[in-house]
Amino acid sequence: MIRWVVVFKDAPEMLDVRARQDLRDAHVAYAKANPQLLIGGGLKSEVDGPFCGAMWVVETATKAEVEQIIANDPFYFPEVRTYEIFTWGKLLEDQTAIL
């Protein structure tokens, strides 16, 4: 398996999507149902600022699988959210990080 990092960049209008409880609940349920999404969360440029994006760490065999996970996420609206996918190698491979 390959580790991938997905960095999402949100347009300001994505805040309207984030404000919808039904979409948030569906997004969280979707993430829980996809164990290949190892960890993720929203990004802010300032501690008290609005969300401006998100980051995921995903483990799959192919980039196409990552793209499929993104496309099916109830929080993904391509008109207000873009993303980049990077392969990722862990520097301290022998150590475990618990967040």
C-alpha positions as CSV (number, residue, x, y, z in Angstrom):
1,M,0.0,0.0,0.0
2,I,1.0,3.6,-0.6
3,R,0.5,6.5,1.7
4,W,-1.0,9.6,0.2
5,V,-1.6,13.1,1.5
6,V,-4.6,15.0,0.1
7,V,-4.5,18.7,0.7
8,F,-7.9,20.4,0.0
9,K,-8.2,24.1,-0.6
10,D,-11.6,25.6,0.0
11,A,-13.2,28.7,-1.6
12,P,-15.0,30.9,1.0
13,E,-18.3,29.4,-0.2
14,M,-17.3,26.0,1.3
15,L,-18.1,27.5,4.7
16,D,-21.8,27.2,3.6
17,V,-21.3,23.5,3.0
18,R,-19.5,23.1,6.4
19,A,-22.5,24.8,8.1
20,R,-24.9,22.1,7.0
21,Q,-25.2,19.5,9.8
22,D,-26.6,16.9,7.5
23,L,-23.5,17.1,5.2
24,R,-21.2,17.1,8.2
25,D,-22.9,14.0,9.6
26,A,-22.8,12.3,6.2
27,H,-19.1,13.2,5.8
28,V,-18.1,11.8,9.2
29,A,-20.1,8.6,8.5
30,Y,-18.4,8.3,5.2
31,A,-14.9,8.8,6.7
32,K,-15.7,6.1,9.3
33,A,-16.8,3.7,6.6
34,N,-13.6,4.1,4.7
35,P,-10.7,2.8,6.9
36,Q,-8.2,3.6,4.2
37,L,-8.7,7.2,5.2
38,L,-6.3,7.0,8.2
39,I,-6.6,10.5,9.5
40,G,-8.0,13.9,8.4
41,G,-9.3,17.2,9.5
42,G,-9.9,20.8,8.6
43,L,-7.3,23.5,8.2
44,K,-7.3,27.1,9.3
45,S,-4.7,29.7,8.6
46,E,-5.2,31.2,12.1
47,V,-6.4,29.4,15.3
48,D,-9.6,31.4,15.5
49,G,-10.0,31.8,11.7
50,P,-12.4,30.2,9.4
51,F,-11.7,26.8,7.8
52,C,-9.8,27.2,4.5
53,G,-9.2,23.6,3.6
54,A,-8.5,20.2,4.9
55,M,-5.9,17.4,4.9
56,W,-6.2,13.6,4.7
57,V,-3.7,10.8,5.0
58,V,-5.0,7.9,3.0
59,E,-3.5,4.5,2.4
60,T,-4.4,2.8,-0.9
61,A,-2.7,1.0,-3.8
62,T,-3.4,3.6,-6.4
63,K,-3.9,7.3,-6.8
64,A,-7.1,6.5,-8.7
65,E,-8.5,4.9,-5.5
66,V,-7.8,8.1,-3.6
67,E,-9.6,10.1,-6.2
68,Q,-12.6,7.8,-6.0
69,I,-12.7,8.3,-2.2
70,I,-12.6,12.0,-2.6
71,A,-15.3,12.0,-5.4
72,N,-17.7,10.1,-3.2
73,D,-17.3,12.2,-0.1
74,P,-20.5,14.1,0.8
75,F,-18.2,17.1,1.6
76,Y,-16.7,17.2,-1.8
77,F,-18.1,19.9,-4.1
78,P,-15.6,20.6,-6.9
79,E,-17.0,24.1,-7.5
80,V,-15.9,25.2,-4.0
81,R,-13.1,22.7,-3.1
82,T,-10.0,21.8,-5.0
83,Y,-7.3,19.3,-4.0
84,E,-3.8,18.0,-4.6
85,I,-2.6,14.5,-4.0
86,F,0.9,13.7,-2.9
87,T,2.6,10.4,-2.1
88,W,4.0,10.5,1.4
89,G,6.9,8.6,3.1
90,K,7.3,8.7,6.8
91,L,10.6,9.9,8.1
92,L,10.6,7.9,11.3
93,E,9.2,4.7,9.9
94,D,9.9,2.7,13.0
95,Q,7.9,5.0,15.3
96,T,4.2,5.2,15.8
97,A,2.4,8.5,16.2
98,I,-0.9,8.7,18.1
99,L,-2.9,11.8,17.6
